[in-house]
Amino acid sequence: MLTIDEIKNISFRKATLSGGYRAEDVDAFIDDVIASFEQLKKEKTNLVHKIDVLATRVEQYRSDEETVRNALLASQKVSDACIREAKEKAAKIVRDAETKAQTLLVDANKMTAVEKENYLQLQSDAVALRNELIEIYRSHIKAIDDLPTSADIEDTRNSLDEKYPTNEISEPRQEEYTESEQAENTVANNEAESAPESISEEANNAASKRPSKFAHLKFGNNYDVSAE
């Protein structure tokens, strides 16, 4: 295949001295030129076909690029929406947590205040109980102080001895009885012991002699309640 430089710099052999060229050289050059142009035409056709294919692919790539771009935009929108929703949820969770923590803190403060009041009330009750116990102990100590001591007993003994003096008096001596007097005392004692039995027998005899209060009642033809 001839190049542009070869075509420009071609030289033919002269056929005659007058300056003509040989026909076979010119024909061979023309054949080369024709072959080169046919090759160029074929290459051009291939290039045009390739350009068409590339153009089709470029259009397809552009369409795919638009689809990809739309998909990317849609995914970006979805991603932005998810991020925004996640941020909103996170902010809501944080707000709820802060509100709950604040509520717990308020409740804890209230409970602390109540427990402090209860503790102070217990302290006040303990102080009142202490004062009451001190008063009770003071009254007990006063009562104990009013009780006599060993020194008081000695003083009381001396005072009683002064007011009510007592002298030692000997006990009377028992008299001795004779045998006859002892016998009379024994008989008197026996009579005193037997007196209740005789009185009881007399009372029974008097009761048997009294008429029965059921004497007027009769049962049957011959039975009498008063009969013995």
C-alpha positions as CSV (number, residue, x, y, z in Angstrom):
1,M,0.0,0.0,0.0
2,L,1.4,3.4,-1.1
3,T,1.9,6.2,1.2
4,I,1.4,10.0,0.5
5,D,5.2,10.5,0.4
6,E,5.6,7.6,-2.0
7,I,3.0,9.1,-4.3
8,K,4.5,12.5,-4.2
9,N,8.0,11.3,-4.8
10,I,7.3,8.7,-7.5
11,S,9.6,8.8,-10.5
12,F,9.2,6.9,-13.7
13,R,11.9,5.7,-16.1
14,K,12.1,7.6,-19.4
15,A,11.1,5.7,-22.4
16,T,12.7,8.0,-25.0
17,L,15.2,10.7,-25.0
18,S,12.4,13.2,-25.7
19,G,11.1,12.8,-22.2
20,G,8.4,10.1,-22.3
21,Y,7.8,7.6,-19.5
22,R,7.6,3.9,-19.8
23,A,4.0,2.6,-19.9
24,E,4.7,-0.4,-17.7
25,D,6.0,1.8,-15.0
26,V,3.0,4.1,-15.2
27,D,0.6,1.1,-15.3
28,A,2.3,-0.5,-12.3
29,F,2.0,2.8,-10.4
30,I,-1.6,3.1,-11.2
31,D,-2.2,-0.5,-10.1
32,D,-0.5,0.3,-6.8
33,V,-2.6,3.4,-6.5
34,I,-5.8,1.5,-7.1
35,A,-4.8,-1.2,-4.7
36,S,-4.0,1.4,-2.1
37,F,-7.3,3.2,-2.6
38,E,-9.2,-0.1,-2.4
39,Q,-7.4,-0.9,0.8
40,L,-8.1,2.6,2.2
41,K,-11.8,2.2,1.2
42,K,-12.0,-1.2,2.9
43,E,-10.3,0.2,6.0
44,K,-12.7,3.2,5.8
45,T,-15.7,0.9,5.7
46,N,-14.4,-1.0,8.7
47,L,-13.7,2.2,10.5
48,V,-17.2,3.5,9.8
49,H,-18.6,0.2,11.0
50,K,-16.5,0.3,14.1
51,I,-17.6,4.0,14.6
52,D,-21.2,2.9,14.3
53,V,-20.7,0.1,16.8
54,L,-18.9,2.5,19.1
55,A,-21.6,5.1,18.6
56,T,-24.3,2.5,19.4
57,R,-22.3,1.4,22.5
58,V,-21.8,5.0,23.5
59,E,-25.6,5.6,23.3
60,Q,-26.1,2.4,25.2
61,Y,-23.6,3.6,27.8
62,R,-25.3,6.9,27.9
63,S,-28.6,5.2,28.5
64,D,-27.1,2.9,31.1
65,E,-25.3,5.9,32.6
66,E,-28.7,7.7,32.9
67,T,-30.2,4.6,34.5
68,V,-27.2,4.3,36.8
69,R,-27.4,8.0,37.6
70,N,-31.1,7.7,38.3
71,A,-30.4,4.6,40.4
72,L,-27.7,6.4,42.2
73,L,-30.0,9.4,42.8
74,A,-32.7,7.1,44.0
75,S,-30.3,5.3,46.3
76,Q,-28.9,8.6,47.5
77,K,-32.4,9.8,48.2
78,V,-33.2,6.5,50.1
79,S,-29.9,6.8,51.9
80,D,-30.6,10.4,52.8
81,A,-34.1,9.5,54.0
82,C,-32.7,6.6,56.0
83,I,-30.0,8.8,57.5
84,R,-32.6,11.5,58.3
85,E,-35.0,9.0,59.8
86,A,-32.2,7.4,61.8
87,K,-31.1,10.9,63.1
88,E,-34.7,11.7,64.0
89,K,-35.1,8.4,65.8
90,A,-31.8,8.9,67.6
91,A,-32.8,12.4,68.6
92,K,-36.1,11.1,69.9
93,I,-34.4,8.3,71.8
94,V,-32.0,10.9,73.3
95,R,-34.9,13.2,74.2
96,D,-36.9,10.3,75.8
97,A,-33.8,9.2,77.7
98,E,-33.1,12.7,78.9
99,T,-36.8,13.1,79.9
100,K,-36.7,9.8,81.7
101,A,-33.4,10.6,83.4
102,Q,-34.9,14.0,84.5
103,T,-38.0,12.3,85.8
104,L,-35.9,9.7,87.7
105,L,-33.7,12.5,89.1
106,V,-36.8,14.4,90.3
107,D,-38.2,11.3,91.9
108,A,-34.9,10.5,93.5
109,N,-34.7,14.0,94.9
110,K,-38.2,13.7,96.2
111,M,-37.5,10.3,97.8
112,T,-34.3,11.8,99.3
113,A,-36.2,14.7,100.8
114,V,-38.8,12.4,102.2
115,E,-36.1,10.1,103.7
116,K,-34.4,13.2,105.2
117,E,-37.7,14.3,106.8
118,N,-38.3,10.8,108.1
119,Y,-34.7,10.7,109.5
120,L,-35.2,14.1,111.1
121,Q,-38.5,13.0,112.6
122,L,-36.9,9.9,114.0
123,Q,-34.2,12.1,115.5
124,S,-36.9,14.4,117.0
125,D,-38.7,11.3,118.4
126,A,-35.5,10.0,119.8
127,V,-34.9,13.4,121.5
128,A,-38.4,13.4,122.9
129,L,-37.9,9.9,124.2
130,R,-34.6,10.8,125.7
131,N,-36.1,13.8,127.5
132,E,-39.0,11.6,128.7
133,L,-36.6,8.9,129.9
134,I,-34.5,11.5,131.7
135,E,-37.6,12.9,133.4
136,I,-38.6,9.3,134.4
137,Y,-35.1,8.6,135.7
138,R,-35.1,11.8,137.6
139,S,-38.4,11.0,139.3
140,H,-37.1,7.5,140.1
141,I,-33.8,9.0,141.4
142,K,-35.9,11.4,143.5
143,A,-38.0,8.5,144.8
144,I,-34.8,6.6,145.6
145,D,-33.4,9.6,147.4
146,D,-36.5,9.7,149.5
147,L,-36.0,6.1,150.6
148,P,-34.4,5.7,154.0
149,T,-30.7,4.8,154.3
150,S,-28.9,2.8,157.0
151,A,-28.1,6.1,158.7
152,D,-31.8,7.0,158.7
153,I,-32.6,3.6,160.3
154,E,-30.2,4.3,163.1
155,D,-31.6,7.8,163.6
156,T,-35.1,6.4,163.6
157,R,-34.2,3.7,166.2
158,N,-32.7,6.4,168.4
159,S,-35.8,8.6,168.0
160,L,-38.2,5.7,168.9
161,D,-36.1,4.8,171.8
162,E,-36.4,8.3,173.1
163,K,-40.1,8.6,172.5
164,Y,-41.1,5.1,173.6
165,P,-38.5,3.8,176.0
166,T,-38.8,0.1,176.9
167,N,-37.5,-1.7,180.0
168,E,-36.6,-5.3,180.3
169,I,-39.3,-7.3,182.2
170,S,-38.9,-10.9,183.2
171,E,-41.5,-13.4,182.1
172,P,-43.9,-14.8,184.8
173,R,-42.9,-18.1,186.3
174,Q,-45.5,-20.9,185.8
175,E,-47.1,-22.2,189.0
176,E,-46.8,-25.9,190.0
177,Y,-50.2,-27.7,190.5
178,T,-50.9,-30.5,192.9
179,E,-52.1,-33.9,191.8
180,S,-55.7,-33.2,192.8
181,E,-55.7,-29.9,190.9
182,Q,-54.4,-31.6,187.8
183,A,-57.1,-34.3,188.1
184,E,-59.8,-31.6,188.3
185,N,-58.4,-29.8,185.3
186,T,-58.5,-33.1,183.3
187,V,-62.2,-33.8,184.2
188,A,-63.2,-30.3,183.2
189,N,-61.4,-30.7,179.9
190,N,-63.2,-34.0,179.2
191,E,-66.6,-32.6,180.0
192,A,-66.0,-29.7,177.6
193,E,-65.0,-32.1,174.8
194,S,-68.1,-34.4,175.4
195,A,-70.6,-31.5,175.6
196,P,-71.1,-31.0,171.9
197,E,-71.9,-34.7,171.4
198,S,-74.7,-34.6,174.0
199,I,-76.1,-31.4,172.6
200,S,-76.2,-33.1,169.1
201,E,-78.1,-36.1,170.5
202,E,-80.7,-33.9,172.2
203,A,-81.3,-32.0,169.0
204,N,-81.9,-35.2,167.1
205,N,-84.4,-36.5,169.7
206,A,-86.3,-33.2,169.5
207,A,-86.4,-33.3,165.7
208,S,-87.9,-36.9,165.9
209,K,-90.6,-35.8,168.3
210,R,-91.8,-33.0,166.0
211,P,-94.8,-33.9,163.7
212,S,-94.0,-34.4,160.0
213,K,-95.2,-31.7,157.6
214,F,-96.3,-34.4,155.3
215,A,-98.6,-36.1,157.8
216,H,-101.8,-35.0,156.0
217,L,-100.7,-36.7,152.8
218,K,-101.8,-40.4,152.1
219,F,-101.0,-42.6,149.3
220,G,-103.1,-45.7,148.6
221,N,-105.5,-47.2,151.1
222,N,-103.3,-48.1,154.0
223,Y,-100.0,-46.2,153.3
224,D,-99.3,-43.2,155.5
225,V,-96.2,-40.9,155.0
226,S,-96.0,-40.2,158.7
227,A,-96.0,-43.9,159.6
228,E,-92.6,-45.2,160.6
